[in-house]
């Protein structure tokens, strides 16, 4: 099981999420802590300037970006709409 840590950007962005998405975020973060590569998350490694980071889906248009901080810690960087999150 991984320990999850949150950036201030992630916390600000999560607070702004639609109330329909917040319960899904909670359940997906629980899945992430258990297994970051669970097929239900659709985790992908990112490339280019985001190399070393990963994202998973939170519905059709919402993504969560994270990276592995150590062997037992995942650092959540940001959450938001897929068209804006990778900028």
C-alpha positions in Angstrom: 0.0 0.0 0.0 1.3 3.5 -0.9 1.1 6.6 1.1 -0.5 9.5 -0.7 0.8 13.1 -0.3 -0.7 16.1 -1.9 0.7 19.3 -3.5 -1.0 22.6 -2.6 -1.9 22.8 -6.4 -3.7 19.5 -6.1 -5.6 20.5 -3.0 -6.7 23.8 -4.6 -7.8 22.1 -7.8 -9.6 19.3 -6.0 -11.6 21.9 -4.0 -12.8 23.4 -7.3 -14.1 20.1 -8.7 -17.7 19.6 -9.4 -19.5 17.9 -6.4 -20.4 15.0 -8.7 -16.7 14.3 -9.3 -15.5 14.5 -5.7 -16.8 11.1 -4.6 -15.2 9.5 -7.6 -11.9 11.2 -6.7 -12.0 9.7 -3.2 -12.7 6.2 -4.5 -10.0 6.4 -7.2 -7.5 7.7 -4.6 -8.2 4.7 -2.5 -7.6 2.4 -5.6 -4.4 4.4 -6.3 -3.1 3.7 -2.8 -3.7 0.0 -3.2 -2.4 -0.4 -6.8 -1.4 2.6 -9.0 -1.7 0.5 -12.1 -5.2 -0.9 -11.4 -6.9 -1.3 -14.9 -9.9 0.7 -13.7 -7.7 3.8 -13.3 -6.3 3.6 -16.8 -3.0 4.9 -15.5 -0.6 6.2 -18.2 3.0 7.4 -18.0 3.5 10.8 -19.5 6.2 11.9 -21.9 8.0 15.0 -23.0 8.3 17.7 -20.3 6.1 15.6 -18.0 8.4 12.6 -18.3 8.5 10.7 -15.0 4.9 11.6 -14.1 1.7 9.6 -14.5 -1.9 10.3 -14.9 -5.2 8.5 -14.4 -8.7 9.1 -15.5 -11.4 10.6 -13.3 -14.3 10.4 -15.7 -14.3 11.3 -19.4 -12.6 14.7 -19.2 -10.9 14.8 -15.8 -7.3 13.6 -15.1 -5.1 13.3 -12.0 -1.4 13.8 -12.4 1.0 12.2 -10.0 4.6 10.9 -9.5 6.2 8.3 -7.4 8.1 10.1 -4.6 9.7 7.0 -3.2 9.0 3.2 -3.1 6.1 3.8 -0.8 4.9 7.3 -1.5 2.9 8.8 -4.3 2.9 12.6 -4.7 -0.3 14.0 -6.3 0.5 17.0 -8.4 -2.7 18.2 -10.0 -6.3 17.4 -10.9 -8.4 19.0 -13.6 -9.8 19.0 -17.1 -7.6 17.0 -19.6 -7.3 19.9 -22.0 -5.7 22.1 -19.2 -4.0 19.7 -16.9 -0.9 18.9 -19.0 0.1 22.5 -19.6 
